[in-house]
Amino acid sequence: MKHQNHYRIIFILLFIALIGCNHDKITTPENNAGVVVKVSNTDYDQNSFHTLFPDTSSLKSISEAYSSNYSEERRAKLLENMKADIISLGEDVKVFEGILSNSGCNNSGEYILPTYAEKAKYEGKRVWLVQFIYGFGTPSFGHYKCFAFSIPNLDTLNYFGCK
């Protein structure tokens, strides 16, 4: 009887520990907030670009995950994961690194993070549609920028952001 109670206590403690571990995995921002990366055949024009962007779901996800949890290390991990997604889709990561440089996202100390990247078409031209979230002076993210970058020259074909 004494051993049964001892085992029950151990089981209860292990159960509580496992619940705590699962809770951390579910709520850790690194695990549930990532950049949306995709390739499509959608041909956007100025109207559809301004109507369908920003992608509010990815904005909200990254903003909630990083506004109170920002660090250069976490930012680097987010960018690393995004680049891995681009490579897994068979796309040229060097083109995307150029986009990150042009947008200021590669600069340390800048509070700007990508939230969405779609290789698609814009008025018949191959582009990367990219959305960034940023903060002014503090790592509190609430502003956005949306771009249509031509491939491979990275000319800005369209841009808008919040005011």
Secondary structure, DSSP 4 states (H G I P E B T S, - for coil): -HHHHHHHHHHHHHHHHHHHHHHHHHH-HHHH---EEEEEEEEE-HHHHHHH-S-HHHHHHHHHHHTTT--HHHHHHHHHHHHHHHHHTT--HHHHHHHHHHHTTTSTT--EEEEEEEEEEETTEEEEEEEEEE-SSSS---EEEEEEEETTT--EEEEEE--
